[in-house]
């Protein structure tokens, strides 16, 4: 990991911050991207008070011009990243009745559009070097359908589709694409979206342990080395995804019966 240049979107808090901290400890040079400049500064100083191996760039990842300008500055100042970890994401869990028109666009913009834009702007430069690794952080909601998340869940399905398509497109090249689908993680997401936590189907809360940000960060850090195409964590959730493929009708019923009322 020594001196490997790793870009992490959404790196100022939660899963992205935990991964940045662990990768930095292993010797990587870290670039943090997020919108909030003060949070970026604080996180960068926490990870590396010297500032020698952590840099940060305030970017609106949903805006094409902002993503392109930021990528240009990163490449000029830091170089072309070896690994791009897409962990930025937002979107409240709302029913179709509750959702506004803008809700559907906003939940699709981040994480899907933000991830596609970020991968594209750096891929164009990575091609000159001939290799790279894209890691896409997703939710296991991409494998299920359940009530009360009519904007959030489709956006995660879109991210799964993008990951699969990018893997197919870059097959048999020196580029790697990994998608990491995580269950519930104890992160600032639920602090910012308190209604969403209540809407997780109870069967998931009963049977699947909540991951800490550090546990999620360990999964991401390991993937930088293994480059495994699909990772689903924790194990209980991976088992759920497998069983859902075999018995989709049963799982749809369970989700409906144990959902938020």
C-alpha positions, 0 to 999 in steps of 0.5 A: 500500500506504500505511496499508493494514491487513493481517492475517496469520495464522501471521505469526510465522515462515516464509512469513507473516513474510516477507510481513509484512516485505515488505508493511510495507516497502511502507507497509502496517500489519501485524497478526500473529496466531499462538499463540506470544506470544514469537515474535510479539513477536520478529517484530514488533520485527524488522519494525518496532522502533518498533512504529508499524505492526506489532501482534500478537495471540496466538490459538489459530486452531483455537478458535472462542472464541479467534478471536472474542475476538481479532477483537473486540480487533483491530477495537477497537484497530486497525480492520477489516482491508482484507486478511486473509492466511491463512498458518497451517497445520500437519499432519505427513505420515503414512501411514494406518497411522501416523496416530492418530484425533486426527491427522485432526482436527488436520490439518483444524483447521489450516489449513482450520477456522482459515482458515474461522473467520478469514475469517468473523469479519472478513467479518461486519464487512467487510460494513458497509464493503462490501469486503475481500480474503481471501488463502488460502495453500495447498499444491499437495498440494491438486491431487494424491494420493500415499502417506504423507499421508492427513491432510495432503493431504485438509485441503489439498483442503478448503482448495481447496474452501473457496477455490473456494466462497468465490469463487463465493459472493462473485462479483460483489461488492466482495470478492476471494478469492485462493488461492495454492498453493505447492510446497515452501518452505524454512520452519520447517514442515519443521524442526517436521515432519522426517519430512514432508520425506522423504515428498515424492515424489522426482519433485517434488524432482527437477524443481521448485525449492524456494522461499525464504520471501522468494520466497513472500512476494513472491508473496503481496505481489504478490497483495495488489495484483493480487487474482488468484483462483488463483496456483500457484508456482513455474512448474514446479509450475503446469506439473505441475498442468496436466499432471496434469489432462490425464494424471491416471493417469500422475501417480498412477503417478509419485507412487506410484513415487517416493514414500517407501518 
